Amino acid sequence: MTRDEAKEILTHNWIVNKLTMNNANKRYYSEEYIRGWEDGVKAQYEARPKVKITERGWAGHFICANYCRFRRNTLIEYKDKKWVVSTVGAMVIENEYTEIGHRRWYETMAFVGEEKNGYIDAKVSQEIPFDSKWGIFGDTWEQVLEANPNIDNTANDMHDTVVKELAQKIVGEHKGDDSE
């Protein structure tokens, strides 16, 4: 449950308590009236657009992704927006772990999604900024493993944190739309 959903539920409970007994008028509302009102609120809540998150089975970016032993690609959809979060790492070339960038062994990036030939893939020319950790760094593979003994779990957590941040951001970009 998100913080906004929790606030909405708390606000809903406060309103129900106020409806049960209106102190100014000393007027009580029937249980039937309150249930009808709750059903209406619930229907409105359930009808709201939801963020859809889909895990996909291919790398979302990086020209050498086929050499990476770690690949995650997550599609985030909300209304008409589609964003792709991609994490790659643990690249092996000629049986040796190799950096994917300067001192970088894993990286997470996010892009606008673009539909082509029935797939929604990253439009790598349109990167989406985020604040969360985006890379795992070190001078050597051994140094990275020493600092992160469960390196793939660390990379998964990094990816999931970015997905969570952007799932909230994609909704925030629609605040104030007439369509809400």
C-alpha positions in Angstrom: 0.0 0.0 0.0 1.4 3.4 -0.9 1.5 6.4 1.4 -1.2 8.1 -0.7 -3.5 5.0 -0.5 -3.0 4.9 3.3 -3.9 8.6 3.6 -7.0 8.1 1.4 -8.1 5.2 3.7 -7.5 7.2 6.8 -9.4 10.2 5.3 -12.2 7.8 4.3 -12.4 6.4 7.9 -12.5 9.9 9.3 -15.3 10.9 7.0 -17.3 7.7 7.9 -16.9 8.5 11.6 -18.1 12.1 10.9 -21.1 10.7 8.9 -22.1 8.4 11.7 -22.7 11.3 14.0 -22.8 14.8 12.7 -22.0 16.7 15.9 -23.4 20.1 14.7 -26.8 18.7 13.9 -26.8 15.8 16.3 -28.1 13.8 13.3 -27.3 10.1 13.0 -27.0 8.4 9.6 -28.3 4.9 9.0 -25.9 2.0 8.5 -27.6 1.5 5.0 -26.7 5.1 4.0 -23.1 4.7 5.2 -22.7 1.3 3.4 -24.0 2.9 0.2 -21.6 5.8 0.6 -18.7 3.4 1.3 -19.6 1.3 -1.8 -19.5 4.5 -3.9 -16.1 5.5 -2.5 -14.8 2.0 -3.1 -16.1 1.9 -6.7 -14.4 5.3 -7.4 -11.2 4.0 -5.9 -11.2 0.8 -7.9 -12.0 2.7 -11.1 -8.9 4.9 -10.9 -6.2 4.1 -13.3 -3.5 1.9 -11.8 0.2 1.6 -12.5 0.9 -1.6 -14.4 4.4 -3.2 -13.9 5.5 -6.0 -16.1 8.8 -7.9 -15.8 10.2 -8.9 -19.2 12.7 -11.5 -20.3 15.2 -9.5 -22.3 17.7 -6.7 -21.7 16.4 -3.2 -22.1 19.6 -1.4 -23.0 23.3 -1.8 -23.6 24.8 -2.9 -26.8 26.8 -5.7 -25.1 23.9 -6.9 -23.0 24.2 -10.4 -24.6 27.5 -10.8 -22.7 25.9 -9.8 -19.4 24.9 -12.6 -17.0 22.5 -10.2 -15.2 19.7 -8.6 -17.1 16.4 -7.1 -15.9 13.9 -5.2 -17.9 10.7 -3.8 -16.4 7.9 -2.0 -18.2 6.0 0.6 -16.2 2.7 1.7 -17.7 0.2 4.4 -16.5 -2.5 5.9 -18.7 -0.7 6.8 -22.0 2.9 6.7 -20.6 5.2 3.7 -20.9 8.6 3.7 -19.3 11.3 1.0 -19.3 13.7 0.3 -16.4 16.7 -1.8 -17.4 19.6 -3.2 -15.4 22.6 -5.0 -16.8 25.8 -6.3 -15.2 28.2 -9.1 -14.6 29.5 -8.9 -18.2 31.8 -11.8 -19.2 34.0 -11.6 -22.3 36.5 -14.3 -23.1 35.7 -16.0 -19.7 36.6 -12.9 -17.7 34.3 -10.5 -15.9 34.6 -7.1 -17.5 33.4 -3.6 -16.6 30.4 -2.3 -18.5 31.7 1.3 -18.0 34.5 3.1 -16.1 34.8 1.2 -12.8 31.1 0.2 -13.3 30.0 -3.5 -13.1 26.2 -3.1 -13.0 24.0 -0.2 -14.1 20.4 0.7 -14.1 18.9 3.1 -16.6 15.3 4.2 -17.4 13.9 5.3 -20.8 10.7 6.3 -22.4 9.0 3.2 -23.9 8.3 3.0 -27.6 6.0 0.6 -29.3 7.4 -1.2 -32.4 6.4 -4.4 -34.1 4.1 -5.4 -31.2 6.8 -4.8 -28.5 7.4 -1.8 -26.2 11.1 -1.3 -25.9 13.4 1.4 -24.5 13.8 4.5 -26.7 17.4 4.9 -25.6 17.6 8.5 -26.9 15.0 9.5 -24.3 16.5 8.7 -20.9 14.3 9.3 -17.8 16.2 10.8 -14.7 15.8 9.3 -11.2 17.3 9.9 -7.8 18.0 6.3 -6.7 21.3 4.5 -6.8 22.0 3.5 -10.4 25.3 1.6 -10.4 27.6 -0.8 -8.6 31.2 0.3 -8.8 34.7 -1.0 -8.0 38.2 -1.2 -9.3 38.1 -5.0 -9.8 35.4 -7.7 -10.0 36.9 -9.2 -6.8 36.6 -5.9 -5.0 32.9 -5.6 -6.1 32.2 -9.2 -4.8 34.0 -8.5 -1.5 31.8 -5.4 -0.9 28.6 -7.1 -2.2 28.8 -10.9 -1.5 25.3 -11.4 -2.9 25.9 -9.1 -5.9 22.9 -10.1 -7.9 20.6 -9.5 -4.9 22.1 -6.1 -4.6 21.5 -5.4 -8.3 17.9 -6.7 -8.0 17.3 -4.4 -5.0 18.8 -1.4 -7.0 16.5 -2.2 -9.9 13.4 -2.6 -7.7 14.1 0.7 -5.9 14.3 2.5 -9.3 11.0 0.8 -10.4 9.3 1.9 -7.2 10.6 5.5 -7.5 9.5 5.8 -11.2 6.1 4.1 -10.6 5.4 7.0 -8.2 6.9 9.6 -10.5 4.8 8.4 -13.5 1.6 9.0 -11.5 2.9 12.4 -10.3 3.4 13.6 -13.8 -0.3 13.2 -14.4 -1.4 15.3 -11.4 -3.5 18.2 -12.5 -4.6 16.5 -15.7 -8.3 17.1 -16.7 -8.6 13.3 -17.2 -8.2 12.6 -13.4 
